[in-house]
Amino acid sequence: MPTTDDDLAMMHRALRRAREGQNSQGGGPIGCIIVMEGRIVAEAHNEVSAEHDPTAHAEITAIRLACQALGRDDLRGATLYSTLQPCAMCSMACIWTSIGRIVYGARRESVHRMYFEGRSPDVDQILADAYRDDMGLVGGVLEEACASLYFRPEDDPPDSMQTNV
């Protein structure tokens, strides 16, 4: 599935959200935007440390906000933009809410393994296993800009960062 001009614009916006999260107390450098029918319905950044909630990933937070804003739990037809390839939990949330398309920036190979617990299933495999052939997936959009927000595979992040991403 090709990248569109809208994908680039939304990923730039997700990057801004990620930087806001990176610079906020207890926030994290992952940004997420959800678009439905051409309009943004939710924006979020990682809030795991700020909320003391291990499920407060940017994608989960954005999904919650989008569902609340729309008054429903089905996001069929929406596109989710994330600066980092969604983890297994976030991928399953996309499946359960029937999100139609996931577009992400940094791939798991371009960041430190701590972001994926070292052995987390790949979003491609999760979607294949869930039999969601109606869900589009585009990875690597503005990959270098997105990956620059995170520790790289060869980096040695501080011990305190190992579990608080």
Contact map, one row per residue, 1 for C-alpha under 8 A:
111000000000000000000000000000000000000000000000000000000000000000000000000000000000000000000000000000000000000000000000000000000000000111000000000000000000000000000
111100000000000000000000000000000000000000000000000000000000000000000000000000000000000000000000000000000000000000000000000000000000000001000000000000000000000000000
111110110000000000000000000000000000000000000000000000000000000000000000000000000000000000000000000000000000000000000000000000000000000001001000000000000000000000000
011111110000000000000000000000000000000000000000000000000000000000000000000000000000000000000000000000000000000000000000000000000000000000000000000000000000000000000
001111111000000000000000000000000000000000000000000000000000000000000000000000000000000000000000000000000000000000000000000000000000000000000000000000000000000000000
000111111100000000000000000000000000000000000000000000000000000000000000000000000000000000000000000000000000000000000000000000000000000000000000000000000000000000000
001111111110000000000000000000000000000000000000000000000000000000000000000000001000000000000000000000100000000000000000000000000000000000001000000000000000000000000
001111111111000000000000000000000000000000000000000000000000000000000000000000000000000000000000000000000000000000000000000000000000000000001100000000000000000000000
000011111111100000000000000000000000000000000000000000000000000000000000000000000000000000000000000000000000000000000000000000000000000000000000000000000000000000000
000001111111110000000000000000001000000000000000000000000000000000000000000000001000000000000000000000000000000000000000000000000000000000000000000000000000000000000
000000111111111000000000000000001000000000000000000000000000000000000000000000001110000000000000000000011000000000000000000000000000000000001100000000000000000000000
000000011111111100000000000000000000000000000000000000000000000000000000000000000000000000000000000000000000000000000000000000000000000000000000000000000000000000000
000000001111111110000000000000001000000000000000000000000000000000000000000000000000000000000000000000000000000000000000000000000000000000000000000000000000000000000
000000000111111111000000000001111000000000100000000000000000000000000000000000001110000000000000000000000000000000000000000000000000000000000000000000000000000000000
000000000011111111100000000001100000000000000000000000000000000000000000000000000010000000000000000000000000000000000000000000000000000000000000010000000000000000000
000000000001111111110000000000100000000000000000000000000000000000000000000000000000000000000000000000000000000000000000000000000000000000000000000000000000000000000
000000000000111111111000000011110000000000111000000000000000000000000000000000000000000000000000000000000000000000000000000000000000000000000000000000000000000000000
000000000000011111111100000111110000000000001100000000000000000000000000000000000010000000000000000000000000000000000000000000000000000000000000000010000000000000000
000000000000001111111110000011100000000000000000000000000000000000000000000000000000000000000000000000000000000000000000000000000000000000000000000010000000000000000
000000000000000111111111001010000000000000001000000000000000000000000000000000000000000000000000000000000000000000000000000000000000000000000000000000000000000000000
000000000000000011111111111111100000000000001110000000000000000000000000000000000000000000000000000000000000000000000000000000000000000000000000000000000000000000000
000000000000000001111111001111000000000000000000000000000000000000000000000000000000000000000000000000000000000000000000000000000000000000000000000000000000000000000
000000000000000000111111101100000000000000000000000000000000000000000000000000000000000000000000000000000000000000000000000000000000000000000000000000000000000000000
000000000000000000011111111100000000000000000000000000000000000000000000000000000000000000000000000000000000000000000000000000000000000000000000000000000000000000000
000000000000000000001011111000000000000000000000010000000000000000000000000000000000000000000000000000000000000000000000000000000000000000000000000000000000000000000
000000000000000000001001111100000000000000000011111000000000000000000000000000000000000000000000000000000000000000000000000000000000000000000000000000000000000000000
000000000000000000011111111110000000000000001111110000000000000000000000000000000000000000000000000000000000000000000000000000000000000000000000000000000000000000000
000000000000000001001111011111000000000000001111100000000000000000000000000000000000000000000000000000000000000000000000000000000000000000000000000000000000000000001
000000000000000011111100001111100000000000001100000000000000000000000000000000000000000000000000000000000000000000000000000000000000000000000000000011000000000000000
000000000000011011101100000111110000000000001100000000001100000000000000000000000111000000000000000000000000000000000000000000000000000000000000000000000000000000000
000000000000011111101000000011111000000000111100000000000110000000000000000000000111000000000000000000000000000000000000000000000000000000000000000000000000000000000
000000000000010011000000000001111100000000111000000000000110010000000000000000011110000000000000000000000000000000000000000000000000000000000000000000000000000000000
000000000110110000000000000000111110000111110000000000000000010000000000000000011100000000000000000000000000000000000000000000000000000000000000000000000000000000000
000000000000000000000000000000011111000111100000000000000000011001000000000001111000000000000000000000000000000000000000000000000000000000000000000000000000000000000
000000000000000000000000000000001111111111000000000000000000000000000000000001110000000000000000000000000000000000000000000000000000000000000000000000000000000000000
000000000000000000000000000000000111111110000000000000000000000000000000001011100000000000000000000000000000000000000000000000000000000000000000000000000000000000000
000000000000000000000000000000000011111000000000000000000000000000000000000011000000000000000000000000000000000000000000000000000000000000000000000000000000000000000
000000000000000000000000000000000011111100000000000000000000000000000000000000000000000000000000000000000000000000000000000000000000000000000000000000000000000000000
000000000000000000000000000000000011111110000000000000000000000000000000000000000000000000000000000000000000000000000000000000000000000000000000000000000000000000000
000000000000000000000000000000001111011111100000000000000000000000000000000000000000000000000000000000000000000000000000000000000000000000000000000000000000000000000
000000000000000000000000000000001111001111100000000000000000000011001100000000000000000000000000000000000000000000000000000000000000000000000000000000000000000000000
000000000000000000000000000000001110000111110000000000000000011011001000000000000000000000000000000000000000000000000000000000000000000000000000000000000000000000000
000000000000010010000000000000111100000111111000000000000000010010000000000000000000000000000000000000000000000000000000000000000000000000000000000000000000000000000
000000000000000010000000000000111000000001111100000000000110110000000000000000000000000000000000000000000000000000000000000000000000000000000000000000000000000000000
000000000000000011011000001111110000000000111110000000001110110000000000000000000000000000000000000000000000000000000000000000000000000000000000000000000000000000000
000000000000000001001000001111100000000000011111000000011110100000000000000000000000000000000000000000000000000000000000000000000000000000000000000000000000000000001
000000000000000000001000011100000000000000001111111110011100100000000000000000000000000000000000000000000000000000000000000000000000000000000000000000000000000000000
000000000000000000000000011100000000000000000111111111111000000000000000000000000000000000000000000000000000000000000000000000000000000000000000000000000000000000011
000000000000000000000000011100000000000000000011111111000000000000000000000000000000000000000000000000000000000000000000000000000000000000000000000000000000000000010
000000000000000000000000111000000000000000000011111110000000000000000000000000000000000000000000000000000000000000000000000000000000000000000000000000000000000000000
000000000000000000000000010000000000000000000011111110010000000000000000000000000000000000000000000000000000000000000000000000000000000000000000000000000000000000000
000000000000000000000000000000000000000000000011111111000000000000000000000000000000000000000000000000000000000000000000000000000000000000000000000000000000000000000
000000000000000000000000000000000000000000000011111111110000000000000000000000000000000000000000000000000000000000000000000000000000000000000000000000000000000000000
000000000000000000000000000000000000000000000001100111111000000000000000000000000000000000000000000000000000000000000000000000000000000000000000000000000000000000000
000000000000000000000000000000000000000000000001000011111001000000000000000000000000000000000000000000000000000000000000000000000000000000000000000000000000000000000
000000000000000000000000000000000000000000000111001011111111100000000000000000000000000000000000000000000000000000000000000000000000000000000000000000000000000000000
000000000000000000000000000001000000000000001111000001111111100000000000000000000000000001000000000000000000000000000000000000000000000000000000000000000000000000000
000000000000000000000000000001110000000000011110000000011111110000000000000000000100000000000000000000000000000000000000000000000000000000000000000000000000000000000
000000000000000000000000000000110000000000011100000000011111111000000000000000010100010001000000000000000000000000000000000000000000000000000000000000000000000000000
000000000000000000000000000000000000000000000000000000111111111100000000000000000000000001001000000000000000000000000000000000000000000000000000000000000000000000000
000000000000000000000000000000000000000000011110000000011111111110000000000000000000000000000000000000000000000000000000000000000000000000000000000000000000000000000
000000000000000000000000000000011100000001111000000000000111111111000000000000000000000000000000000000000000000000000000000000000000000000000000000000000000000000000
000000000000000000000000000000000100000001000000000000000011111111100000000000000000000000001000000000000000000000000000000000000000000000000000000000000000000000000
000000000000000000000000000000000000000000000000000000000001111111110000000000000000000000000000000000000000000000000000000000000000000000000000000000000000000000000
000000000000000000000000000000000000000011100000000000000000111111111000000000000000000000000000000000000000000000000000000000000000000000000000000000000000000000000
000000000000000000000000000000000100000011000000000000000000011111111100001000000000000000000000000000000000000000000000000000000000000000000000000000000000000000000
000000000000000000000000000000000000000000000000000000000000001111111111111000000000000000000000000000000000000000000000000000000000000000000000000000000000000000000
000000000000000000000000000000000000000000000000000000000000000111111111100000000000000000000000000000000000000000000000000000000000000000000000000000000000000000000
000000000000000000000000000000000000000011000000000000000000000011111110000000000000000000000000000000000000000000000000000000000000000000000000000000000000000000000
000000000000000000000000000000000000000010000000000000000000000001111111000000000000000000000000000000000000000000000000000000000000000000000000000000000000000000000
000000000000000000000000000000000000000000000000000000000000000000111111100000000000000000000000000000000000000000000000000000000000000000000000000000000000000000000
000000000000000000000000000000000000000000000000000000000000000000110111111000000000000000000000000000000000000000000000000000000000000000000000000000000000000000000
000000000000000000000000000000000000000000000000000000000000000000110011111000000000000000000000100000000000000000000000000000000000000000000000000000000000000000000
000000000000000000000000000000000000000000000000000000000000000000100001111100000000000000000000111000000000000000000000000000000000000000000000000000000000000000000
000000000000000000000000000000000001000000000000000000000000000001100001111111000000000000000000111100000000000000000000000000000000000000000000000000000000000000000
000000000000000000000000000000000000000000000000000000000000000000000000011111000000000000000000111100000000000000000000000000000000000000000000000000000000000000000
000000000000000000000000000000000001100000000000000000000000000000000000001111100000000000000000011110000000000000000000000000000000000000000000000000000000000000000
000000000000000000000000000000000111100000000000000000000000000000000000001111110000000000000000001110000000000000000000000000000000000000000000000000000000000000000
000000000000000000000000000000000111000000000000000000000000000000000000000011111000000000000000001111100000000000000000000000000000000000000000000000000000000000000
000000000000000000000000000000011110000000000000000000000010000000000000000001111100000000000000001011100000000000000000000000000000000000000000000000000000000000000
000000100110010000000000000000011100000000000000000000000000000000000000000000111110000000000000000001110000000000000000000000000000000000000000000000000000000000000
000000000010010000000000000001111000000000000000000000000110000000000000000000011111110000000000000001111000000000000000000000000000000000000000000000000000000000000
000000000010011001000000000001110000000000000000000000000000000000000000000000001111100000000000000000011100000000000000000000000000000000000000011000000000000000000
000000000000000000000000000001100000000000000000000000000000000000000000000000000111110000000000000000011111000000000000000000000000000000000000011000000000000000000
000000000000000000000000000000000000000000000000000000000000000000000000000000000111111000000000000000011111000000000000001000000000000000100000000000000000000000000
000000000000000000000000000000000000000000000000000000000010000000000000000000000101111111100000000000010000000000000000001000000000000000000000000000000000000000000
000000000000000000000000000000000000000000000000000000000000000000000000000000000000111111100000000000000000000000010001111000000000000000000000000000000000000000000
000000000000000000000000000000000000000000000000000000000000000000000000000000000000011111110000000000000000000000000001111001000000000000000000000000000000000000000
000000000000000000000000000000000000000000000000000000000000000000000000000000000000011111111000000000000000000000000000000000000000000000000000000000000000000000000
000000000000000000000000000000000000000000000000000000001011000000000000000000000000011111111100000000000000000000000000000000000000000000000000000000000000000000000
000000000000000000000000000000000000000000000000000000000000000000000000000000000000011111111110000000000000000000000000001001100000000000000000000000000000000000000
000000000000000000000000000000000000000000000000000000000000000000000000000000000000000111111111000000000000000000000000000001000000000000000000000000000000000000000
000000000000000000000000000000000000000000000000000000000001001000000000000000000000000011111111100000000000000000000000000000000000000000000000000000000000000000000
000000000000000000000000000000000000000000000000000000000000000000000000000000000000000001111111111000000000000000000000000000000000000000000000000000000000000000000
000000000000000000000000000000000000000000000000000000000000000000000000000000000000000000111111111000000000000000000000000000100101000000000000000000000000000000000
000000000000000000000000000000000000000000000000000000000000000000000000000000000000000000011111111000000000000000000000000000000000000000000000000000000000000000000
000000000000000000000000000000000000000000000000000000000000000000000000111100000000000000001111111000000000000000000000000000000000000000000000000000000000000000000
000000000000000000000000000000000000000000000000000000000000000000000000011110000000000000000111111100000000000000000000000000000000000000000000000000000000000000000
000000000000000000000000000000000000000000000000000000000000000000000000011111110000000000000111111111000000000000000000000000000000001000000000000000000000000000000
000000000000000000000000000000000000000000000000000000000000000000000000001111100000000000000000011111000000000000000000000000000000011100000000000000000000000000000
000000000000000000000000000000000000000000000000000000000000000000000000000011110000000000000000001111100000000000000000000000000000001111000000000000000000000000000
000000000000000000000000000000000000000000000000000000000000000000000000000000111100000000000000001111110000000000000000000000000000001111000000000000000000000000000
000000100000000000000000000000000000000000000000000000000000000000000000000000111100000000000000000011111000000000000000000000000000000011101000000000000000000000000
000000000010000000000000000000000000000000000000000000000000000000000000000000001111110000000000000001111110000000000000000000000000000001111000000000000000000000000
000000000010000000000000000000000000000000000000000000000000000000000000000000000111100000000000000000111110000000000000000000000000000000111111011000000000000000000
000000000000000000000000000000000000000000000000000000000000000000000000000000000011100000000000000000011111011000000000000000000000000000111111011000000000000000000
000000000000000000000000000000000000000000000000000000000000000000000000000000000001100000000000000000011111111000000000000000000000000000110010001000000000000000000
000000000000000000000000000000000000000000000000000000000000000000000000000000000001100000000000000000000111111110110000000000000000000000000000000000000000000000000
000000000000000000000000000000000000000000000000000000000000000000000000000000000000000000000000000000000011111110000000000000000000000000000000000000001000000000000
000000000000000000000000000000000000000000000000000000000000000000000000000000000000000000000000000000000111111100000000000000000000000000000000001000011000000000000
000000000000000000000000000000000000000000000000000000000000000000000000000000000000000000000000000000000111111110100000000000000000000000000000001001111000000000000
000000000000000000000000000000000000000000000000000000000000000000000000000000000000000000000000000000000001111111100000000000000000000000000000000001111110000000000
000000000000000000000000000000000000000000000000000000000000000000000000000000000000000000000000000000000001101111111100000000000000000000000000000000001000000000000
000000000000000000000000000000000000000000000000000000000000000000000000000000000000000000000000000000000000000111111100000000000000000000000000000000000000000001101
000000000000000000000000000000000000000000000000000000000000000000000000000000000000000000000000000000000001001111111100000000000000000000000000000000000000000000001
000000000000000000000000000000000000000000000000000000000000000000000000000000000000001000000000000000000001000011111111000000000000000000000000000000000000000000000
000000000000000000000000000000000000000000000000000000000000000000000000000000000000000000000000000000000000000011111111000000000000000000000000000000000000000000000
000000000000000000000000000000000000000000000000000000000000000000000000000000000000000000000000000000000000000011111111000000000000000000000000000000000000000000000
000000000000000000000000000000000000000000000000000000000000000000000000000000000000000000000000000000000000000000011111100000000000000000000000000000000000000000000
000000000000000000000000000000000000000000000000000000000000000000000000000000000000001100000000000000000000000000011111110000000000000000000000000000000000000000000
000000000000000000000000000000000000000000000000000000000000000000000000000000000000001100000000000000000000000000000011111011000000000000000000000000000000000000000
000000000000000000000000000000000000000000000000000000000000000000000000000000000000001100000000000000000000000000000001111111000000000000000000000000000000000000000
000000000000000000000000000000000000000000000000000000000000000000000000000000000000111100100000000000000000000000000000111111100000000000000000000000000000000000000
000000000000000000000000000000000000000000000000000000000000000000000000000000000000000000000000000000000000000000000000011111110000000010000000000000000000000000000
000000000000000000000000000000000000000000000000000000000000000000000000000000000000000000000000000000000000000000000000111111111000000000000000000000000000000000000
000000000000000000000000000000000000000000000000000000000000000000000000000000000000000100110000000000000000000000000000111111111100000000000000000000000000000000000
000000000000000000000000000000000000000000000000000000000000000000000000000000000000000000100010000000000000000000000000001111111111101000000000000000000000000000000
000000000000000000000000000000000000000000000000000000000000000000000000000000000000000000000000000000000000000000000000000111111111100000000000000000000000000000000
000000000000000000000000000000000000000000000000000000000000000000000000000000000000000000000000000000000000000000000000000011111111000000000000000000000000000000000
000000000000000000000000000000000000000000000000000000000000000000000000000000000000000000000010000000000000000000000000000001111111000000000000000000000000000000000
000000000000000000000000000000000000000000000000000000000000000000000000000000000000000000000000000000000000000000000000000000111111100000000000000000000000000000000
000000000000000000000000000000000000000000000000000000000000000000000000000000000000000000000010000000000000000000000000000000111111111000000000000000000000000000000
000000000000000000000000000000000000000000000000000000000000000000000000000000000000000000000000000000000000000000000000000000110011111100000000000000000000000000000
000000000000000000000000000000000000000000000000000000000000000000000000000000000000000000000000000100000000000000000000000000000001111100000000000000000000000000000
000000000000000000000000000000000000000000000000000000000000000000000000000000000000000000000000001111000000000000000000000000100001111110000000000000000000000000000
100000000000000000000000000000000000000000000000000000000000000000000000000000000000000000000000000111000000000000000000000000000000111111000000000000000000000000000
100000000000000000000000000000000000000000000000000000000000000000000000000000000000000000000000000011100000000000000000000100000000001111100000000000000000000000000
111000000000000000000000000000000000000000000000000000000000000000000000000000000000000000000000000011110000000000000000000000000000000111111000000000000000000000000
000000000000000000000000000000000000000000000000000000000000000000000000000000000000100000000000000000111110000000000000000000000000000011111000000000000000000000000
000000000000000000000000000000000000000000000000000000000000000000000000000000000000000000000000000000011110000000000000000000000000000001111110000000000000000000000
001000110010000000000000000000000000000000000000000000000000000000000000000000000000000000000000000000111100000000000000000000000000000001111110000000000000000000000
000000010010000000000000000000000000000000000000000000000000000000000000000000000000000000000000000000001100000000000000000000000000000000011111110000000000000000000
000000000000000000000000000000000000000000000000000000000000000000000000000000000000000000000000000000001110000000000000000000000000000000011111111000000000000000000
000000000000000000000000000000000000000000000000000000000000000000000000000000000000000000000000000000001100000000000000000000000000000000000111111100000000000000000
000000000000000000000000000000000000000000000000000000000000000000000000000000000000000000000000000000000000000000000000000000000000000000000111111110000000000000000
000000000000001000000000000000000000000000000000000000000000000000000000000000000011000000000000000000001100000000000000000000000000000000000111111111000000000000000
000000000000000000000000000000000000000000000000000000000000000000000000000000000011000000000000000000001110011000000000000000000000000000000011111111110000000000000
000000000000000000000000000000000000000000000000000000000000000000000000000000000000000000000000000000000000000000000000000000000000000000000001111111110000000000000
000000000000000001100000000010000000000000000000000000000000000000000000000000000000000000000000000000000000000000000000000000000000000000000000111111100000000000000
000000000000000000000000000010000000000000000000000000000000000000000000000000000000000000000000000000000000001100000000000000000000000000000000011111110000000000000
000000000000000000000000000000000000000000000000000000000000000000000000000000000000000000000000000000000000001100000000000000000000000000000000001111111011100000000
000000000000000000000000000000000000000000000000000000000000000000000000000000000000000000000000000000000000011100000000000000000000000000000000001101111110000000000
000000000000000000000000000000000000000000000000000000000000000000000000000000000000000000000000000000000000111110000000000000000000000000000000000000111110000000000
000000000000000000000000000000000000000000000000000000000000000000000000000000000000000000000000000000000000000100000000000000000000000000000000000000011111000000000
000000000000000000000000000000000000000000000000000000000000000000000000000000000000000000000000000000000000000100000000000000000000000000000000000000111111100000000
000000000000000000000000000000000000000000000000000000000000000000000000000000000000000000000000000000000000000000000000000000000000000000000000000000100111110000000
000000000000000000000000000000000000000000000000000000000000000000000000000000000000000000000000000000000000000000000000000000000000000000000000000000100011111011000
000000000000000000000000000000000000000000000000000000000000000000000000000000000000000000000000000000000000000000000000000000000000000000000000000000000001111111000
000000000000000000000000000000000000000000000000000000000000000000000000000000000000000000000000000000000000000000000000000000000000000000000000000000000000111111000
000000000000000000000000000000000000000000000000000000000000000000000000000000000000000000000000000000000000000000000000000000000000000000000000000000000000011111110
000000000000000000000000000000000000000000000000000000000000000000000000000000000000000000000000000000000000000000000000000000000000000000000000000000000000111111111
000000000000000000000000000000000000000000000000000000000000000000000000000000000000000000000000000000000000000001000000000000000000000000000000000000000000111111111
000000000000000000000000000000000000000000000000000000000000000000000000000000000000000000000000000000000000000001000000000000000000000000000000000000000000000111111
000000000000000000000000000000000000000000000001100000000000000000000000000000000000000000000000000000000000000000000000000000000000000000000000000000000000000111111
000000000000000000000000000100000000000000000101000000000000000000000000000000000000000000000000000000000000000001100000000000000000000000000000000000000000000011111
